[in-house]
Amino acid sequence: MASPDPSADRFEALMAEHRGIVKRIAASYARDGADRADLEQEIAVELWRSFARHDPTRSFTTWMYRVALNVAISQVRRAGVRARVQPLEGAESEVVDPRSEGESDGGLQLLERVLAELDPQQRALLVLYLEDRPQREIAEILGLSESNVSTRIHRMKLRLRARFPDPHNP
């Protein structure tokens, strides 16, 4: 009888520990439950296929984000998922101040609309920023320089502030 594969055990343990990354990336790129489940499965399969190439001296989560985002971005580009997502225009009347009561529903809906409006690369940047990943790690995941990440985050903040002004700070 063959001995169990230690790399499979290690992979399963790492996946169990960091499953939330896959779920959050899938939720950011697919709104429909079935599409999310499919994307989670595609990400998991690609992570397994690529696992032998992961350098154990480097951060597993950085590698995992990079693979997961590449799969998600590829799927969006391939399937044209963005075309099926309701655009943000005309949604101003539905915007809920995320600091108000009912924050979880209104804020989540607003975030979903903002994410849907972004191109896949911008979406990846925003997701990683909201995940509170360090700019150095974001740069490594997205294959950008740290200064480019800083500039893109700054520009995104400016666009979002212009689009959704703070009602408490006119």
CORGIBEL-V347049 format. One record per pair of residues at least 24 apart in sequence whose ideal C-beta (glycine too) atoms are under 6 Angstrom apart, sorted by the first residue. I is the first residue (numbers start at 1). J is the second residue. D is the distance in whole Angstrom. If there is no record, write none. Layout:
I/J/D
I/J/D
This chain:
11/51/5
14/60/6
18/61/6
18/64/6
21/64/6
22/68/6
25/68/4
25/72/5
28/115/6
28/127/5
29/72/4
29/76/6
39/75/6
42/71/5
43/68/5
43/71/5
46/71/5
62/137/5
62/140/6
62/141/6
65/141/5
66/141/5
69/124/5
73/120/4
76/120/5
85/116/4
88/113/5
88/117/4
125/152/6
129/153/6
